[in-house]
Amino acid sequence: MRKFLREFFSFSSSEYRVVLFLLFLILVATGVRIFIPRPSFRLILSSEDSLRIDSFIQSLQTLDDKKFSEIDQTAEFSKKFQPRKFMPDTITVLQLEEMGFPVYVARNIVGYRNAGGNFHKPEDIQKIYGFSDSLYRVWEDYIEFQKADIPDSSSKRIKEFKILDLNMADSAEFLSVRGIGPFYAGQIIQYRERLGGFYSADQLLELWGMDTVKLALIKSQISIDTSKIKRINLNSATLKEMESHPYLNTRQAKAIIQYRTFTGKIVSADELLKNNLLTEEEFRRVEGYFGFK
């Protein structure tokens, strides 16, 4: 047996050299993989190029979302479209669905009404979140309203409707707005002080608990005078003044002050965007609060 094993595993001198050569090649290949790093290739873009790409992608997404949203709505009600006259002040969610309305639109209509909202003319239904122009064009001829008796002026006076300025009204005046109670009146005043004023009613959605149904109800009762906004003087505001604004953080405030120190004076708010101190989204959100006086 030993003789057999000795003969089986024995090598000639030439075979021994071949084995050694193969072992050498294996060791070389292993060393190359361990000690020589693989080359890595990475495309390096400037911040300006990155912003342009992000902006382009965002614009495509926004366009697609809007396009497909209207397509989905049209497809949904076209499957079971059963048009008939209806009164938005009295119709139920189930009846709207049976007529072919998208479920979430039907719920928003009734939810708006339950929150205290009223419909006075066909165009009012467009205040409902999700009620697109394509839906309105289909249904506008089917919307009707119950004829109300005109009260006798000698026995009952018609209550005048007052529009409140979101940047001027106090908490007591806000209580007269349908959809605003003591809680939201206080929240609006506090947030208005932090912002310096409102430039859009949609900013109320930033309040805790506010939703699109409540906002649609409130919008018809308020106005906004943007001249009352307290603006941030970009050439004199301190770090504390800037970073205390809800739309600016400490990093952004420091970057603006450093840029102001470097240039000596900021002539236009657009400089903040052009020099990548703020992103496109951040700039559009806060630009209404920048001033130079």
NORUR-V140000 format. One record per run of one state. SS is the DSSP state (A for helix, B for strand, O for the rest). FROM is the first residue (numbers start at 0). TO is the last residue. Records with the same first field share a line. If there is no record, write none. Layout:
# NORUR-V140000
SS = FROM-TO + FROM-TO
This chain:
# NORUR-V140000
O = 0-0 + 8-11 + 35-45 + 79-84 + 86-91 + 99-101 + 114-120 + 127-131 + 143-162 + 165-169 + 174-180 + 195-199 + 206-210 + 219-220 + 223-224 + 228-230 + 233-237 + 243-248 + 263-268 + 274-278 + 291-292
A = 1-7 + 12-34 + 46-78 + 92-98 + 102-113 + 121-126 + 132-141 + 170-173 + 181-194 + 200-205 + 211-218 + 225-227 + 238-242 + 249-262 + 269-273 + 279-288
B = 85-85 + 142-142 + 163-164 + 221-222 + 231-232 + 289-290
